[in-house]
Amino acid sequence: MKTPELPPFPHQPKPYIGPSADEVLRLRKQFINPGVFLYYKKSMMLVEGKGQYVFDEKGRRYLDALGGIVTVSVGHCHPHVLEAVIKQNETLQHSTTIYLHPNIALYAEKLASKMPGDLKVCYFCNSGSEANDLAVMMARLYTGNFDMIALRNGYHGGNMSTMGLTAHSTWKFNTPHSFGVHHAVAPYPYRGPWPSSDPQAGQNYAADIKSVIDYATPGQVAGFIAESIQGVGGVIVFPDGYLKHSYEYVRAAGGVTIADEVQAGFGRTGTHFWGFETQGVIPDIVTLAKGIGNGCPMAAVVTTPAIAAVLARKVHFNTFGGNPVVCAQAKATLEVIERENLQANALKIGAHLSAGLEKLKVKYNIIGDVRGKGLMLGIELVKDRQTKEPAKAECAQILESCRDLGLLLGKGGLWARPFALPRRCASLWPMPILYWTFLAPCWLRYKPNACR
């Protein structure tokens, strides 16, 4: 078999003149918290990006199919995004929300226009963790209830409150958290009792939400939070009807519904702009981050005027929320998604990739499942299709081999350690699920030829 090569690309990276990768690693070990982990047995250093590609310090090119962990929505260093950022940086780099500035207002209007129903009020912050923390507080204030329901296999962030919502031991420190949080069974068709082919699967999985309300809460809840497609958990697509029935149970118990769109949003699923739309529902609160600004530290909570009003009861302030530079970058990112029709691109290229992965599944028994929507795709690797024993070491080796060939992927899930790693990163997304999430427009031209 001929070793695949990346297709030609008309960009020459700048000569790198900074410290070596070994020196950067030494400095990082000395001055950066050891909880900040690294991928790969031999760490790689990225110093430049263009379109769908990134370059290491030696000028080698890689196809970034992970998109900076589901964050680069329109390609690295997109000219329209760069232009907006440079222009704003040269004008005013920071202004808080105690003053008027056009960028935050114009972007909020544009973002709200993409939301269905009465989801028209935005609050900007800095990360997905912060957005989810704020959404839960708003749910509790609005309903007057305390108990929250989240899902096993879900991930919602790394601060204290969102760590409580998260249901992966990999991401949970042994400190007090999870007060008032109850985790329902994950609607995981590949490993759960009901496959997606079962027309009642969504309703059957959702029944556990009702059971949790009845048996683990006072019967009244503040809300229910779920990723529209579970990302860190391994690209878990819920069976049809799951969110519809879950939302009905939660609202009947006095709660509000929160859709975590940090990974699934902004057209990545292809068929819809928001992941929750694939389930035919409208949540009460939506949280956004990662791809919202093509890499800038920004997040948002979008909700209804009635729910948003609870924050006016006290003073609530975010120093960097709505910063003029990040708002300019986020607005430009949304404009590129619209102008270059990237939702349709995600649908087209995602279908091409899915078809290819399904062919590989027929050929290789190690592939237990292929799943996802649009360009949010994953494959689950198993040693045996009957027992579904995770193929942890094989997953780790495939990740390494793909890097060697010039392809950067992500890995997700829960179980075991895929290979011997330094202590600081031994528990990094160890379940054998590889996934793709990139949304760059250039894939229309290059990706089909690169996947033969």
C-alpha positions in Angstrom: 0.0 0.0 0.0 1.3 3.4 -1.0 1.8 5.8 2.0 -0.8 8.5 1.7 0.4 12.1 1.2 -1.2 15.4 1.9 -2.3 17.2 -1.2 -0.5 20.3 -2.5 -1.2 23.5 -0.6 -0.1 27.0 -1.7 1.4 28.2 1.5 5.0 28.4 2.6 5.4 28.6 6.4 7.7 31.3 7.8 11.1 30.2 9.0 10.9 29.5 12.7 13.6 31.2 14.8 12.4 30.7 18.3 13.5 28.2 21.0 13.7 24.5 20.1 10.9 22.1 21.0 13.2 20.5 23.6 13.8 23.9 25.2 10.1 24.8 25.3 9.4 21.4 26.9 12.1 22.1 29.5 10.6 25.5 30.3 7.1 24.1 30.4 8.1 21.4 32.8 9.7 24.0 35.1 7.2 26.8 34.9 3.8 25.4 33.8 1.5 23.5 36.1 1.9 19.8 35.5 -1.8 19.4 35.2 -1.5 20.9 31.7 -1.0 17.7 29.6 0.5 16.9 26.2 -0.5 14.6 23.4 1.7 11.9 21.9 4.6 9.9 23.2 7.0 12.5 21.7 5.5 15.9 22.1 5.0 18.1 19.0 5.2 21.8 18.8 3.0 23.8 16.5 4.1 27.3 15.5 1.9 28.3 12.5 -1.5 27.6 11.0 -3.2 28.3 7.7 -6.6 27.0 6.6 -7.0 23.4 7.5 -3.3 22.9 8.2 -0.8 23.5 11.0 3.0 23.5 10.9 5.6 22.5 13.4 8.8 24.3 14.0 10.6 22.4 11.3 8.0 23.4 8.7 6.2 20.1 8.5 2.6 20.3 7.6 -0.3 18.5 9.3 -4.0 18.2 8.6 -5.7 19.5 11.7 -8.8 17.3 11.8 -9.2 18.0 15.5 -9.5 21.8 14.9 -7.7 22.8 18.2 -10.1 20.5 20.1 -13.3 21.5 18.2 -12.4 25.2 18.3 -11.1 26.3 14.9 -14.4 26.8 13.0 -13.3 28.5 9.8 -9.7 27.5 9.4 -6.5 28.8 10.9 -5.8 32.5 10.3 -8.7 33.1 8.0 -8.1 36.5 6.3 -11.6 37.9 7.1 -11.2 37.1 10.8 -7.6 38.4 10.9 -8.7 41.7 9.3 -11.4 42.2 11.9 -9.1 41.4 14.8 -6.2 43.6 13.6 -8.5 46.5 12.9 -10.0 46.3 16.4 -6.7 45.8 18.1 -5.4 49.0 16.5 -8.4 50.9 17.6 -9.4 49.8 21.2 -8.2 46.6 22.8 -10.3 46.6 25.9 -13.5 48.1 27.2 -15.8 46.6 29.7 -19.6 46.4 29.7 -19.9 49.5 31.9 -19.5 51.5 28.7 -21.2 51.3 25.4 -19.3 49.7 22.5 -20.8 48.7 19.2 -19.1 45.3 18.9 -20.8 43.5 21.7 -24.2 44.9 20.7 -23.8 44.0 17.0 -22.5 40.6 17.7 -25.2 39.8 20.2 -27.8 40.8 17.6 -26.2 38.6 15.0 -25.8 35.6 17.3 -29.4 35.9 18.6 -30.6 35.9 15.0 -29.3 32.4 14.6 -31.3 31.1 17.5 -34.9 29.7 17.3 -37.9 30.7 19.4 -37.4 33.2 22.2 -33.7 32.6 22.7 -32.7 36.2 22.2 -30.7 37.5 25.1 -26.9 37.0 25.3 -24.4 37.1 28.2 -20.7 36.8 27.2 -17.9 35.2 29.3 -14.6 33.5 28.7 -15.0 29.7 28.5 -17.4 26.9 28.2 -16.9 26.0 31.9 -17.9 29.6 32.9 -20.9 29.6 30.5 -22.2 26.3 32.0 -21.6 27.6 35.5 -23.6 30.7 34.8 -26.4 28.7 33.1 -26.9 26.5 36.1 -27.0 29.5 38.4 -29.6 31.2 36.2 -31.7 28.0 36.2 -31.6 27.8 40.0 -32.5 31.5 40.4 -35.3 31.4 37.8 -37.0 28.2 39.1 -36.3 28.6 42.8 -35.2 25.0 42.8 -31.8 23.6 43.4 -31.4 20.0 42.0 -29.8 19.7 38.6 -29.9 16.6 36.3 -26.9 15.9 34.0 -25.9 12.8 32.0 -23.4 10.1 32.7 -20.6 10.2 30.1 -21.1 14.0 29.8 -18.5 16.7 30.1 -19.3 20.3 31.0 -16.1 21.9 32.2 -13.3 21.9 34.8 -14.3 24.4 37.5 -15.9 23.3 40.7 -19.5 23.5 39.6 -19.1 22.1 36.1 -16.9 19.3 37.4 -19.9 18.4 39.4 -22.0 18.2 36.2 -19.4 16.2 34.4 -19.7 12.5 34.8 -16.2 11.1 33.9 -14.0 10.0 36.8 -11.1 11.0 34.5 -12.0 14.7 34.9 -13.1 14.8 38.5 -10.8 15.6 41.4 -11.4 14.2 44.9 -12.8 17.5 46.3 -16.3 18.5 47.4 -18.5 19.1 44.4 -21.7 17.7 42.7 -24.0 19.1 45.4 -27.5 18.8 44.1 -26.5 17.2 40.8 -27.9 13.8 39.8 -26.6 11.9 36.8 -29.0 10.0 34.6 -28.2 7.1 32.3 -26.3 8.1 29.2 -28.3 7.5 26.0 -25.4 5.6 24.5 -26.9 3.4 21.8 -23.7 1.4 21.0 -23.1 0.3 24.6 -26.6 0.8 26.2 -29.6 -1.5 26.2 -31.4 0.1 23.3 -29.7 0.6 19.9 -30.5 3.5 17.6 -32.4 1.2 15.4 -35.0 0.7 18.1 -37.8 3.2 17.4 -38.4 3.5 21.2 -34.8 4.0 22.1 -35.1 7.7 22.7 -38.1 7.3 24.9 -36.7 4.4 26.8 -33.4 6.2 27.7 -35.4 9.4 28.6 -37.4 7.4 31.1 -34.4 7.4 33.4 -34.8 11.2 33.6 -38.2 10.7 35.1 -36.9 8.0 37.4 -34.2 10.3 38.7 -36.7 13.1 39.3 -39.0 10.7 41.2 -36.5 8.9 43.3 -33.5 11.3 43.7 -35.0 14.8 44.0 -37.9 16.5 45.8 -39.9 16.1 42.6 -39.0 19.6 41.6 -35.7 20.4 39.8 -33.9 23.5 38.6 -32.9 22.1 35.3 -31.4 19.5 33.0 -28.1 20.0 31.1 -26.9 17.9 28.2 -24.5 18.2 25.4 -26.5 18.0 22.2 -23.9 15.4 21.1 -21.6 14.2 23.8 -18.1 15.2 22.7 -15.5 14.3 25.2 -17.5 11.1 25.9 -16.8 9.9 22.4 -19.2 11.6 19.9 -22.3 10.0 21.3 -25.4 10.9 19.2 -28.6 10.5 21.1 -31.4 8.4 19.6 -34.3 10.3 18.0 -36.8 11.7 20.5 -34.4 11.5 23.5 -34.3 15.2 24.2 -38.0 15.7 23.4 -39.1 13.3 26.1 -36.3 14.4 28.5 -37.4 18.0 28.2 -41.0 17.1 28.8 -40.1 15.4 32.1 -37.9 18.2 33.3 -40.3 21.0 32.5 -43.1 19.0 34.2 -40.9 19.1 37.3 -40.6 22.8 37.2 -37.1 22.8 35.6 -35.5 24.5 32.6 -33.5 22.8 29.9 -29.9 23.7 29.0 -28.3 22.7 25.7 -24.5 22.6 25.9 -23.5 23.5 22.3 -19.8 24.1 23.1 -18.8 21.4 20.6 -21.8 20.6 18.5 -22.8 24.2 17.6 -22.2 26.6 14.7 -23.2 24.3 11.8 -20.8 21.5 12.7 -23.5 18.8 12.4 -24.2 19.8 8.8 -28.0 19.3 8.8 -28.6 22.1 11.4 -26.9 25.1 12.8 -27.3 23.9 16.4 -27.0 20.3 17.6 -30.2 20.5 19.6 -32.1 21.2 16.4 -31.2 17.7 15.2 -33.5 16.5 18.1 -36.4 18.8 17.1 -36.3 20.7 20.4 -35.8 24.3 21.6 -34.0 24.5 25.0 -34.5 27.3 27.5 -30.8 28.1 27.8 -28.0 27.5 25.3 -24.3 27.6 26.2 -21.6 28.3 23.6 -17.8 28.4 23.5 -14.8 26.9 21.6 -15.8 27.4 17.9 -17.7 30.6 18.7 -14.7 32.7 17.9 -12.3 30.5 15.9 -9.9 30.2 18.8 -10.3 33.4 20.9 -11.2 33.0 24.6 -14.9 33.6 24.4 -18.2 31.9 25.5 -21.8 32.9 25.7 -25.1 32.0 27.4 -28.1 32.7 25.3 -31.6 32.5 26.9 -35.0 34.0 27.0 -35.7 37.5 28.3 -37.6 36.1 31.3 -34.7 33.9 32.4 -32.1 36.5 31.7 -33.9 39.0 34.0 -32.8 37.0 37.1 -29.3 38.4 36.8 -30.6 41.9 37.3 -31.6 41.1 40.9 -28.0 41.7 41.9 -24.8 43.0 40.4 -23.2 40.5 38.0 -20.2 41.5 36.0 -17.6 39.9 33.8 -14.5 41.9 33.1 -13.6 40.4 29.8 -17.1 39.3 28.7 -17.9 41.2 25.5 -14.3 42.5 25.0 -14.3 44.4 21.7 -11.5 42.4 20.2 -13.1 39.0 20.8 -16.5 40.2 19.8 -15.0 41.4 16.5 -13.4 38.0 16.1 -16.6 36.1 16.9 -18.7 38.3 14.6 -16.2 37.8 11.7 -16.2 34.0 12.4 -20.0 33.9 12.1 -19.8 35.9 8.9 -17.4 33.4 7.4 -19.6 30.4 8.4 -22.5 32.1 6.6 -20.7 33.5 3.5 -18.7 30.3 2.8 -21.7 28.1 3.5 -19.7 26.0 6.0 -22.8 24.2 7.4 -23.3 22.7 3.9 -19.6 21.9 3.7 -19.8 20.0 7.0 -22.7 18.0 5.6 -21.0 17.2 2.3 -17.6 16.4 3.6 -19.0 14.6 6.7 -21.0 12.4 4.5 -17.9 11.6 2.4 -15.9 10.7 5.6 -18.7 8.7 7.1 -19.1 6.6 3.9 -15.3 5.9 3.9 -15.3 5.0 7.6 -18.2 2.6 7.1 -16.2 0.9 4.4 -13.3 0.6 6.8 -15.7 -0.9 9.4 -16.6 -3.7 6.9 -13.0 -4.4 6.3 -11.6 -4.2 9.8 -13.2 -5.8 12.9 -11.4 -3.5 15.2 -13.9 -0.8 14.3 -16.9 -1.4 16.5 -19.0 1.7 15.7 -18.9 4.7 13.3 -21.1 7.6 14.4 -21.6 11.3 14.4 -23.2 14.0 12.3 -21.6 16.3 9.8 -18.0 16.9 10.7 -18.5 15.8 14.3 -17.5 12.2 13.7 -16.1 9.3 15.8 -15.1 5.7 15.5 -15.0 3.4 18.5 -12.3 0.7 18.5 -12.9 -2.7 20.1 -10.9 -5.9 20.5 -14.0 -8.0 20.0 -17.3 -6.9 18.4 -19.2 -9.3 20.6 -17.8 -8.3 24.0 -17.0 -4.8 22.9 -13.8 -4.9 24.9 -12.1 -1.5 24.3 -9.0 -1.6 22.0 -7.1 0.9 24.1 -3.5 0.2 23.0 -4.6 0.0 19.4 -6.3 3.3 19.6 -3.2 4.9 21.0 -1.1 3.5 18.2 -3.5 4.6 15.5 -3.4 8.1 17.0 0.5 8.0 16.9 0.5 6.6 13.3 -1.8 9.2 12.0 0.4 11.9 13.5 3.4 10.3 11.7 1.4 10.4 8.5 0.5 14.1 9.0 -3.1 13.8 10.4 -4.0 15.1 13.8 -7.1 13.5 15.4 -8.7 13.6 18.9 -9.5 10.7 21.2 -12.3 10.5 23.8 -14.1 8.4 26.3 -13.6 6.9 29.7 -11.8 3.6 30.1 -8.2 2.8 31.0 -4.8 4.2 30.0 -4.0 3.8 26.3 -0.2 3.7 26.7 2.5 4.6 29.1 2.4 8.4 29.6 4.0 10.8 32.1 2.0 11.1 35.2 0.7 14.5 34.2 -1.2 13.2 31.2 -1.8 9.5 32.0 -5.6 9.9 32.1 -6.1 11.9 28.9 -9.3 10.9 27.1 -8.4 7.2 27.2 -11.4 5.5 25.8 -10.7 4.1 22.3 -12.7 6.6 20.3 -11.0 8.6 17.6 -12.8 11.7 16.3 -12.8 14.4 13.7 -14.4 17.9 14.2 -12.9 20.3 11.7 -15.1 22.7 9.8 -12.6 24.5 7.5 -13.9 25.5 4.0 -10.8 24.3 2.3 -12.0 20.7 2.9 -14.3 21.1 -0.1 -11.2 21.2 -2.3 -8.7 18.9 -0.5 -10.2 16.4 1.8 -11.8 14.0 -0.7 -8.4 13.5 -2.4 -6.7 13.0 0.9 -9.0 10.2 2.0 -8.7 7.7 -0.8 
